[in-house]
Amino acid sequence: MKRALKILPLILTVLACDPEPVLLEQSQVIADAGYTGIYVLSEGLFNQNNSSLAWIDFGIGQPDSWNPSAGRSFDCFEKVNGRRIGDTANDMILYGSRLYIAVSESSTIEILDASTCRSVSQIPLQRNGVASQPRRLTANGGFVYVCCFDGTVTRIDTLTMQADATITVGRNPDGICCANGKLYVSNSGGLDTQNPDNTVSVIDISTFTETNRITVRENPGSIYADGTSVYVVSRGIFDYGTMNYDSRLHRIDTETDQVTATFDIPVLNMDIVDGKAWFYGYGAGGTIQILDLATGQVTDSDFITDGTRVECPYSIKVEPTSRKVYVCDAMDYVTPGSLLCFSPEGRLLYRVPGIGINPNTVVFCDADVTLTQYQGEPEIIGDIDRVFEYMPAPGQFVNLLPKYEPGDDAASMAAKCLKVLQSGGMVTLGAFGGYITAGFNATVQNQEGPDFRIDGNAYNGNAESGVVWVSADANGNGQPDDAWYEIWGSEQKAGRATPGYAITYRKPAAQDGNSEWRGSDNRTGSILHNTFHSQPYYPQWYSIDSISFTATLLPDNVEFTNNVYVMSSFEYGYVDNKPDSPENSAFDIDWAVKPDGTPANLTSIDFVRIQNGVIGCNTTTGELSTEVSAIYNLNRPVE
Amino acid sequence: MSFDVKYCLIAICTLCFHLETQGQVLSDTMRTKDIPQVTVTSDRTNSPGAVSASKRADARLMQATGTLQVSDVIKYMSGATVKDYGGVGGLKTVSVRGLGASHTAVAYDGIIITDNQTGQIDLGKFSASQAESVRMVSGPDNDLLQPASLAAQAAVISINTGLPQLKEGKSRNSAQLKYGSFNTLSAQAESAFKAGQSNTVSLQAEWLKTKGDYPYMQNNGASSIEMRRDNSDVQRLRVEGALHSNLSDNSRLTTRAYWFQSEQGLPANILYNENAARERLWNRNGFVQSTLTTSVSHRLTLRFNAKYGITYTRYLDPKVSNTQGRTDNRYTEQEGYLSGVALYRITDCLSASAGVDGHLSGLDGNGADQARPTRYTLNSTAAIKYASEQITVTGRLNHVITKEKTILRQAAESYNHLSPTAGLNWTVWPAAGLHLRASYSNTLRLPTFNDLYFEQIGRRDLRPERASVTSAGMVIENEAAGIRYSVYADAYNCDVKDRIMAVPGKNTAVWMMKNIGLVTTHGLETGLELHALQGLVRPALLVSYTYQRSMDKSDSNSSTWNHQLPYTPRHSASAVTWIETPYVNASLNLLYSGEYFCNGYNGPEYRMPRYYELGCSLWRTFSIKSFDISLKAECINLTDSRYELVRNYPMPGRQVRLTATIEL
């Protein structure tokens, strides 16, 4: 009888609406010192094309991508780029000023400008027409390395933003990390459930070849570097008796490439800070624990002290300075997940719900982030419409950025440069003295404050500073044949620069030879050919066997400390000197001076020249070469 | 792909031989042929006397709805939800009243089609030309001779081949050619003839080939592109033959041999920036089945069914990053089936029946770690029916017991369950043709082999899913002014308990099958039908509407509490109209589905937009000498409506199809 009665109310509820999803309250976001915010990548559901990216802005104290009416974040990648990332974005790293995202099922690498979230390159990864399925990322020395499920590791040049080499490793790599000048790749062999792989590939970074395979337990997965040690999770063979994995954690000594310890702790995912690992494990539900990696002892079997429940931890990240612990909760895998921030003592500080479906990666970001609504693909980026001269000095990116093809001459290379600059790409000036001359599409008026902007590719510790010259079209013939004035940056102003330094480069006899140079003070050196870039470094369209430049030489900015080269930025006034930003990349026409150093007092300019002002070389990334990207007129007449 | 050519040749050769011998007989009777009388017989699409909502599609309705595959016409039946992956080869499963596809049994000529591996029958594999009619019963059936395994089902879709309609009681031969968009070609030949006094033989062969490369839009904002469906080719061959024997006045035996084979590509789901469909699927299915019905006395009728079937499936992904560099799964499922039902008429009004079905089904495969299970099932049923002029009452008790064996790993425990059903139909107002009906059924579906044993996901400790359905409704069917009209409305409440679903296990890395949750569906099915019975110009109209509110009632703390079941629109409707004239027949059909969700969590990102599909057709039948010729032109999806029924699996846009049939 009871059942029959149920039929009546249903007729009455015919017009009822679907319940709105119930979402948790969002609490106030607390900033972590030194960062402007956090990017959170969510992989979405398999084969639903719904990976997404959220940006939590510490400045506004909530996700910038927060949509109050929906009670959740929108996809800031889609907002900025007018399309979605794709299917199953597995991993993300911030390297330099860019975010690199490995999108497994769509089989692409997305490279985003971290300050705008704009995609600057999308690299499809395929082998013999089959998707490579990129899984995990790591970066070192100007290159990003990605391990792919098809048994390969691909190297991506962060300057050309292209995959430049691929090597094969073991079966179905599921993790990659970098330690001691080597890459460690865990070969899971997970596609052979009963016969998984049991090795970790060791790859020498300088030659990009696999040098060793370390045997571990079956089915190795996540892999982590900590100083000279590498930790790898080995899941073992699936046990149909217990219907579970029996997982262990190995320690590998990167000096000897031997497994030195195996802990009987079923780690699923962890993050290491100061020899301690915050982890969640197999069979442990939502419990976060802390492991002392020196002893292999769990020092805290339940990190969360205030009773906060994490339904399904999907990612864990510890901020090294504040020791705050960020945990992504995937909930039930179909509901948009949450980001939870815990104090070092394990108390919940705040929770951001609705961050995305299956959030899997947290990245701390220090760039000034501005997200703008997609307005259609810009036809032309920047405000130049002519490149008059492209005269690079020899360099490892010369003939590559832009690419030289047989038959090219000075005019066709200049045309290629214009195309590259107008599409937001990168032009190299080669070593010291190399330059480019471009014309604005409208006169740049000298107004209060900055007047024009030139982007480069600098990031902190990698300044390759170029000196700027400007000129007004005084005779009105449209050609840059008028007086040129130097823009004085911090170094000229302080008297630390050497004006009029002359340098001559010789064309090497061999294609892969070094290009020798001699300066006006009889200093000598050479542009060394390296293993990363195999093309000739001397501009191939030059008909002469030596080339001379005269330029302002800036002080030496290369320092070698703690096994790392640091190319420090100058205070202001140079291209490719500091990470691109409205402030760092801007120039004021008032900074232009006459040859005697007195202000030029220009009311406007029409032409700009950028010339590499540094001589320097480090053995990791090669010689210092200024790279130029988009050039903007900040006082563009209003249309 | 030599197999289809080879088998096709064999089929055509056999048929040609047969046509030749029959031609001589026919020539004698040709001159005396009468001009056929127009009689409308079997348009009754809902049985007004049934205790459960029941819909029937006959050849005429299939003509009018442009049905190529049986699943096409089911879309027009209220209460059914077809999940369609698009194209000829895309999987098409039917869920009735939000119960799920595995609660819907499919029967071929009264014998259940079993797929213990997946539990889901692809109704796209059955061609409209092999079905004389398709019937869907959502609840207990009036038929007391129903075998135990079908009587224990929540809903049954019956594909009936029917008795061949012989011309002048002697023979019937026909050939048909179809050509449609996206390189779709099908050829069919059929022959039926008398063999001796009491036997009728029917033979049918059908071959179909399609490229299926229809265009679709891959929507991704600024990166949207127009693409064509790739790897969507299908080749199919079906050959079947039946022998209908009247052993005596009281005994009828039907034996059928069936062979189906196909090779097809599996189109990939839309994947942004990557589109490499390369998976292949091969199917071979053969069976022999036999039904003997005998009336021992005017009180006692017996029916026996027997079947042996074998299904071979091969799935190939030629490029996988494992050691073999490919995934090549082969499965063979074999079944043996024996069934007996005894019906006893106690009085003129009261009857009782009892039946037993024994079923043996085993799954073998080439995977090293496959369980290789065998299931022995014994279904028993006992039923009672009271049927007077005005009232029909049925009651039934079903019982199932299983035993399971595996070669690898531990087998599931035995299942042992009782499940009752009951029904009532009351002719309240005979003059107006008003019937009230009500039914209750409590049925179950056993876990499939995949649920129990599939790789790391399967769990052997699953319980069966339980469905209980309470339904009440009314039908009016009557005739006035040469028009037969019928109106029906049924409201129901369904609860599916212990649903078997894949959920994360103890951690994120190991998923497992689990009995979880409860789904409650409130629904309403209603429709109107009008048929002109007389006159040179005879129009017909069928309209239906379905309301389904399927709520997840598993856990009030869960984020999916009260959310609508995925792929279940709240509102859906259909309309078919046709007109028959002496010159030409024409039809117009419309399918509409309101919004629905592609996930159990009804977040905005899983919302699927409403869609409609409009179609039309024109056909004409005429005679040249002794040949009856029928020509038909159809346009499917006239407005080129672009939609996805299953997320990321686009449906085809506008298509045309031309059919020519010749009959003698």
Boltz contact constraints between the chains, C-beta under 6 A:
constraints:
  - contact:
      token1: [A, 3]
      token2: [B, 470]
      max_distance: 6.0
  - contact:
      token1: [A, 4]
      token2: [B, 470]
      max_distance: 6.0
  - contact:
      token1: [A, 6]
      token2: [B, 493]
      max_distance: 6.0
  - contact:
      token1: [A, 7]
      token2: [B, 472]
      max_distance: 6.0
  - contact:
      token1: [A, 7]
      token2: [B, 491]
      max_distance: 6.0
  - contact:
      token1: [A, 7]
      token2: [B, 493]
      max_distance: 6.0
  - contact:
      token1: [A, 10]
      token2: [B, 522]
      max_distance: 6.0
  - contact:
      token1: [A, 14]
      token2: [B, 547]
      max_distance: 6.0
  - contact:
      token1: [A, 18]
      token2: [B, 564]
      max_distance: 6.0
  - contact:
      token1: [A, 18]
      token2: [B, 602]
      max_distance: 6.0
  - contact:
      token1: [A, 19]
      token2: [B, 562]
      max_distance: 6.0
  - contact:
      token1: [A, 21]
      token2: [B, 603]
      max_distance: 6.0
  - contact:
      token1: [A, 47]
      token2: [B, 269]
      max_distance: 6.0
  - contact:
      token1: [A, 49]
      token2: [B, 272]
      max_distance: 6.0
  - contact:
      token1: [A, 50]
      token2: [B, 605]
      max_distance: 6.0
  - contact:
      token1: [A, 82]
      token2: [B, 221]
      max_distance: 6.0
  - contact:
      token1: [A, 82]
      token2: [B, 222]
      max_distance: 6.0
  - contact:
      token1: [A, 83]
      token2: [B, 220]
      max_distance: 6.0
  - contact:
      token1: [A, 83]
      token2: [B, 221]
      max_distance: 6.0
  - contact:
      token1: [A, 83]
      token2: [B, 222]
      max_distance: 6.0
  - contact:
      token1: [A, 83]
      token2: [B, 223]
      max_distance: 6.0
  - contact:
      token1: [A, 84]
      token2: [B, 220]
      max_distance: 6.0
  - contact:
      token1: [A, 86]
      token2: [B, 272]
      max_distance: 6.0
  - contact:
      token1: [A, 86]
      token2: [B, 273]
      max_distance: 6.0
  - contact:
      token1: [A, 87]
      token2: [B, 271]
      max_distance: 6.0
  - contact:
      token1: [A, 105]
      token2: [B, 271]
      max_distance: 6.0
  - contact:
      token1: [A, 106]
      token2: [B, 272]
      max_distance: 6.0
  - contact:
      token1: [A, 106]
      token2: [B, 273]
      max_distance: 6.0
  - contact:
      token1: [A, 106]
      token2: [B, 274]
      max_distance: 6.0
  - contact:
      token1: [A, 107]
      token2: [B, 274]
      max_distance: 6.0
  - contact:
      token1: [A, 108]
      token2: [B, 273]
      max_distance: 6.0
  - contact:
      token1: [A, 130]
      token2: [B, 319]
      max_distance: 6.0
  - contact:
      token1: [A, 131]
      token2: [B, 274]
      max_distance: 6.0
  - contact:
      token1: [A, 149]
      token2: [B, 321]
      max_distance: 6.0
  - contact:
      token1: [A, 150]
      token2: [B, 321]
      max_distance: 6.0
  - contact:
      token1: [A, 151]
      token2: [B, 321]
      max_distance: 6.0
  - contact:
      token1: [A, 172]
      token2: [B, 321]
      max_distance: 6.0
  - contact:
      token1: [A, 191]
      token2: [B, 321]
      max_distance: 6.0
  - contact:
      token1: [A, 191]
      token2: [B, 322]
      max_distance: 6.0
  - contact:
      token1: [A, 192]
      token2: [B, 322]
      max_distance: 6.0
  - contact:
      token1: [A, 192]
      token2: [B, 323]
      max_distance: 6.0
  - contact:
      token1: [A, 194]
      token2: [B, 369]
      max_distance: 6.0
  - contact:
      token1: [A, 238]
      token2: [B, 456]
      max_distance: 6.0
  - contact:
      token1: [A, 240]
      token2: [B, 409]
      max_distance: 6.0
  - contact:
      token1: [A, 244]
      token2: [B, 510]
      max_distance: 6.0
  - contact:
      token1: [A, 282]
      token2: [B, 507]
      max_distance: 6.0
  - contact:
      token1: [A, 283]
      token2: [B, 506]
      max_distance: 6.0
  - contact:
      token1: [A, 283]
      token2: [B, 507]
      max_distance: 6.0
  - contact:
      token1: [A, 334]
      token2: [B, 599]
      max_distance: 6.0
  - contact:
      token1: [A, 334]
      token2: [B, 601]
      max_distance: 6.0
  - contact:
      token1: [A, 335]
      token2: [B, 559]
      max_distance: 6.0
  - contact:
      token1: [A, 335]
      token2: [B, 601]
      max_distance: 6.0
